[in-house]
Amino acid sequence: MRVKMHPSWEKALQPALDSPSFKSLAAFVETAYKTNDCYPPEENIFEAFNHCPLDQLKVVILGQDPYHGPGQAHGLSFSVPVGVKHPPSLINIFKEIESDLGVSTPQSGNLTPWAKQGVFLLNATLTVQAQQAGSHQKQGWETFTDAVIQTISTEKSAVVFMLWGGFAKKKAKLINASKHLILNSGHPSPLSANRGYWFGNKHFSQCNTYLKKSGMEGIDWKIDTS
């Protein structure tokens, strides 16, 4: 597995990348991609680390697994390439943004414009086998991405962490809440959202209020559909 990420991340994560657990993980991923259809494409596994350098990071949105259907995952949590139908969770994310900020749902589900503004779209597990959700969990990805979250917490200040759903909320213990903002809610998946645990959380406006109070520009959550 070729690790290609922005130099700011490579420097900060070198101990994790050099660890025995990561070497074991890399061997697993290499074998998995050679023997099965896996997502995202191998060249996109570390896409989040390239679009959002550590020194420009303002917000973390944590997902669990990449999408496991063909053509969906491209290395950014909750995001899909241009032209791909919006998955249910992404539909609900856009609905909440519209309710919160009055920003209408875009045609494109590609969240790269957010990443380029400092929104780090991280999945806890960065790879998955086709049509098998969770298939690459407990192979070492969680150890690595926990180290990523701890690095952000230590190296940065005034970062907004959006933790959606029970899995993501457990990561709060890795974050120094005295110097960052942690926003918790239910997951945007239909199962959670339809039970009242997602809609109305106003995370996107809360995020921008906090960033501006911290002397930074807020995020433009609108995605250009032109």
C-alpha positions in Angstrom: 0.0 0.0 0.0 1.5 3.3 -1.1 1.0 6.1 1.5 0.7 9.4 -0.3 -0.3 12.3 1.9 0.5 16.0 2.3 4.0 16.6 3.9 2.4 18.2 7.0 0.7 14.9 7.8 3.7 12.8 6.9 5.8 14.7 9.4 3.2 14.6 12.2 2.2 11.0 11.7 5.7 9.5 11.1 5.7 7.5 14.4 2.3 5.9 13.5 3.4 5.2 9.9 6.6 3.5 11.2 4.8 1.4 13.8 4.6 -2.4 13.5 0.7 -2.2 13.6 0.7 0.1 10.5 3.1 -2.2 8.6 0.8 -5.2 9.4 -2.2 -3.1 8.2 -0.4 -2.1 5.0 0.3 -5.8 4.2 -3.4 -6.6 4.8 -4.6 -3.9 2.5 -2.2 -4.9 -0.2 -3.5 -8.4 -0.1 -7.1 -7.4 0.1 -6.9 -5.1 -3.0 -5.1 -7.9 -5.0 -7.7 -10.6 -4.1 -11.0 -8.7 -3.9 -12.8 -5.6 -5.2 -12.1 -2.9 -2.5 -13.0 0.7 -2.1 -12.0 3.5 -2.5 -9.6 3.1 -5.4 -6.1 2.5 -4.0 -4.8 5.9 -5.1 -7.6 7.6 -3.2 -7.2 5.9 0.2 -5.4 8.9 1.8 -7.3 11.5 -0.2 -8.6 13.3 2.9 -4.9 13.9 4.0 -4.1 15.5 0.6 -7.1 17.8 0.3 -6.9 19.1 3.9 -3.3 19.6 5.1 -2.8 19.5 8.9 -1.8 23.2 9.0 -5.0 24.3 7.4 -7.4 22.0 9.3 -10.3 23.7 11.1 -13.1 21.0 11.3 -13.1 17.2 11.6 -16.1 15.2 10.4 -15.7 11.6 11.3 -17.2 8.7 9.5 -16.9 5.0 10.1 -16.4 3.1 6.8 -16.1 4.1 3.2 -19.2 3.5 1.1 -19.0 -0.1 -0.2 -21.0 0.2 -3.5 -19.2 0.7 -6.8 -18.2 4.2 -7.8 -19.1 5.8 -4.4 -16.1 6.0 -2.1 -13.3 8.3 -3.1 -11.4 8.8 0.1 -13.5 11.5 1.8 -16.0 10.6 4.5 -19.7 10.9 3.4 -18.6 12.2 0.0 -19.2 10.8 -3.5 -17.8 11.7 -6.9 -19.6 14.2 -9.1 -22.5 12.5 -10.9 -23.0 9.8 -8.3 -26.4 9.6 -6.6 -26.4 11.0 -3.1 -26.4 8.1 -0.5 -29.1 8.4 2.3 -26.7 9.8 4.9 -25.5 12.5 2.6 -29.1 13.4 1.7 -29.8 14.0 5.4 -26.6 16.0 5.9 -27.7 18.3 3.1 -31.2 18.6 4.5 -29.8 19.7 7.9 -27.6 22.3 6.2 -30.6 23.6 4.3 -32.6 23.8 7.6 -29.8 25.3 9.5 -28.3 27.8 7.0 -30.8 28.0 4.2 -28.3 26.5 1.7 -30.2 24.3 -0.8 -29.2 20.8 -1.6 -26.5 20.7 -4.4 -26.5 18.5 -7.4 -23.1 17.2 -6.6 -22.3 15.1 -3.5 -18.6 15.7 -3.9 -17.5 17.4 -0.7 -14.0 18.3 -1.9 -14.9 22.1 -1.7 -15.3 21.6 2.1 -12.0 19.8 2.4 -10.2 22.6 0.6 -11.5 25.0 3.2 -10.1 22.9 6.1 -12.8 20.3 6.7 -11.0 17.0 7.3 -13.4 14.2 6.1 -11.9 11.2 7.9 -13.2 7.7 8.1 -12.1 5.6 11.1 -11.5 2.7 8.6 -10.1 3.9 5.3 -10.8 0.8 3.2 -13.6 -1.7 2.7 -14.4 -4.8 0.6 -17.1 -4.4 -2.0 -20.6 -4.9 -0.7 -19.3 -5.9 2.8 -19.7 -3.0 5.3 -17.2 -3.2 8.1 -15.1 -5.8 6.4 -11.8 -4.0 7.0 -12.5 -3.1 10.6 -10.2 -4.3 13.4 -7.2 -4.8 11.0 -5.3 -1.7 12.3 -7.1 1.2 10.7 -8.7 2.3 14.0 -5.3 2.3 15.7 -4.0 4.6 13.0 -6.9 6.9 12.8 -7.1 7.2 16.6 -3.4 8.4 16.4 -4.6 10.9 13.7 -7.3 12.3 16.0 -4.9 12.5 18.9 -2.4 14.3 16.7 -5.0 16.9 15.7 -6.0 17.4 19.3 -2.4 17.9 20.4 -1.0 19.9 17.5 -4.0 22.2 16.8 -6.3 24.5 18.8 -9.8 25.6 18.3 -10.8 22.7 16.0 -14.5 21.7 15.6 -15.0 18.0 15.9 -18.4 16.8 14.6 -19.0 13.3 16.1 -22.2 11.8 14.7 -23.5 8.5 16.1 -22.4 6.2 18.8 -19.2 5.1 17.1 -17.9 8.6 16.5 -18.9 9.8 20.0 -16.6 7.2 21.5 -13.7 9.2 20.0 -14.3 12.1 22.2 -11.9 10.6 24.8 -9.1 11.2 22.3 -9.8 15.0 22.1 -8.8 17.7 24.5 -12.2 19.4 25.1 -10.7 22.4 26.9 -9.2 23.7 23.6 -11.5 22.3 21.0 -15.3 22.3 20.3 -16.9 18.8 20.3 -20.3 18.6 18.7 -22.3 15.4 19.2 -25.5 14.2 17.6 -27.1 11.1 16.2 -25.9 9.7 12.9 -27.4 11.2 9.7 -28.4 7.7 8.5 -32.1 7.3 7.9 -32.5 4.9 10.9 -31.1 7.5 13.3 -32.3 10.6 11.6 -35.9 9.4 11.4 -35.9 8.7 15.2 -35.2 12.4 15.8 -31.5 12.1 16.6 -30.1 14.1 13.7 -32.3 16.8 12.4 -32.1 20.1 14.2 -28.6 19.7 15.6 -27.5 22.9 13.9 -23.9 21.8 13.8 -23.0 23.8 10.8 -24.0 27.2 12.1 -22.5 26.3 15.6 -19.3 25.4 13.8 -19.0 28.7 12.0 -19.9 30.7 15.1 -17.1 29.0 17.0 -14.6 29.5 14.2 -15.3 33.2 13.9 -15.1 33.7 17.7 -11.7 31.9 17.4 -10.5 34.4 14.8 -11.0 32.2 11.8 -13.2 32.3 8.7 -16.2 30.1 8.8 -16.8 27.3 6.3 -18.9 28.0 3.2 -21.1 24.9 3.3 -22.5 25.6 -0.1 -21.2 23.3 -2.9 -21.1 24.9 -6.3 -23.2 22.9 -8.7 -22.1 24.7 -11.9 
